[in-house]
């Protein structure tokens, strides 16, 4: 009985000192200047991301060694593909304030334009660099109208908060480039 009690107390004390997970979300940047005042509808298809990043844990990439660090205690608050799609739609909407821009949830939805995004890199290293490299396509009636590539990087501030904030800024830069192309169509 004494051994059982000691084992239970040991397990309870171990649980008391277990690190708590922290959850993060990408955020739209809302202080953007309007590029166009056209009234159009734009659907953003679910974004594709590299498989190494498509997980609940935040993945850091050491750009010098290509080593991946998967953080068990720093996690995305929602699936990364859903988060990027939502933020991209919100950011594009702020550049095109009279447009209806939203994630395309149903294949039957009709939009003037649809945006498809394939992310090649969505990498970050704390205090060093965050990188976004993505191909995007603007479609009208299912046909490609134009295609572009966004390759941007920045320096995150300290910690996972800094990484997530910098990645949000990089997504905003891609949204601006896409909005500028749509404004010219």
N, C-alpha and C positions, 0 to 999 in steps of 0.2 A: 504494500500500500504506500509506503514511504517513497519507493522508487517511482511509482505512478504519479504521486503528487509532485515530486521534483520534476518529472518529465513534463507534466502539464504546466507548471510554473515556468519552466524553461521555454516552452512553446509560446506561452502568453507573453513573456518578456521579449521574445524575438519578434512577435507581431507588433508590439508596441513601438519598436524601433525601425519598422519597415518604412522605406521612403515612399511618400505619396506621389502618385502620378500628377503631372501638370498637363493641362490641355490648352491647345492654341488654335486660333483660327486666322486665316488670311482675311484682310479687310480691304474694302474698296477705299480709294482715295477720293474724297468728295469735293475737294476744292479745285476742281479742274475748270478750265475756261472752255466755253462752248466753241465748237469748231463749225457747227452747222445747225440751222434751225429747221431742217426738213422734217416733215411728218412722214415717217416710214416705220415699218416694223422689221425687227431684226431678231432672229433666233440664233442662239449660241448652242451648238451641239456639244454633247459631253466631251470634254477635252481628254486626249490620251496623254499619259505620262509614262516615263520609263518604269519598268516593273520593279526595279530596285527601290524606287521612291514611293510606289503605290502600296503603302502599308499604313497601319495606324500610327506607328512610331515615326518620329521625325528622324530622317536619315541625313547625316552630314557626310560630306565627301572631302577628303584631304586632297587638294588639287596637286600637291607635290608628289604624292605617292599613289593616288587613286584608291586609297583605302576607304571603305565605307564604315561609318560608325552608326549603329542603330541604337537609339536611346529608348530604353524600356520605360523610362519615367517622364519623357517629354513626348507628347502625342498630339496628333491632329484631333480636333473636336468633331470632325466629320470626315468622310472619305475625301482624300485629296482631290480626286477628279471632280467631285461635286463642288468642293470649295473653290477650286480654280475657275470652274464654269460660272458659278454664281458671282464671284468677284469680277471676272472679266465682263460679264453682262452689266453689272452695276457701274464699272468704270467706263465702259463704252457709252452707257446711258448718260453719264455726267458730261461727256464730251458732245453728245447729240441729245440735248435736253428735250426736244420735241418728239423724239423717236421712242417707240415702244421697243425696249430691248430686254429680252428675258431668256433664261435657259430654255432650250427646246425640250419639253418633257414628253411630247407625243409626236409620233411621226406624221400624224394627220394635221398638225398645226400648219397654217399657211402664213408665211412671212414674205416681205419684199426681198429680203436677203437672209441668207443663213451663213454662219461662220463656223468653219471647221478648223480645229487647232491640234497639231501634233507637237508635243513638247519633247525635244531631244535631251535637254539638260535642264534640271531644276535643282542645281547643286548649291551648297553653302558650306562654309567653314567659319566657325565663330571667330570674330575679330580679323578675318582675312578677306574673304570674297564670297559673294553670292552671284550666281550666274543663271540666266535664263536664255535658252536657245530653242526657238520654236519656229516651225513652218505653219502658216495659216492660209486659209483659202476662203474667199468670199464667193458665195454661190447665189445665183438667181435662177429660180425654177429648176433647181438641181444641177445647173451647169456652172462650171467655174467661170467667174468673171475676171478675177485677178488672184494672184498668189503672192505672198510675201514672206520674208523671214525676219524675225526679230532676234538679235543677239545683243544682250545688254548685261552689264554687271555692275555691282556696287559693293561697298564695304559695310557689312553689318556691324552694329555696335555690339556691346558685350551681351553674351548669353543668348538663350533661345528666343527671348523676346526680340532682340535685335535682328536675329536671323529671319524670323517670321515677318517683322516689319519691313526689312529690306526686300524680301521676296514679294511682299505686297506692292512695293514701289516698282519692282521690275515688271510685274503683271500690269500695273498701271501704264507703264511706258509702252508695252505691247498694245494695250487697249487704245492708247492715243494714236499709234501708227495705223491700227485697223480703222479707227474712226476717221482719220484723215483720208484714207483710201475711199471709204464709203462716201464721204462728203464730196469727193470728186466724181463719183459715178453718176 
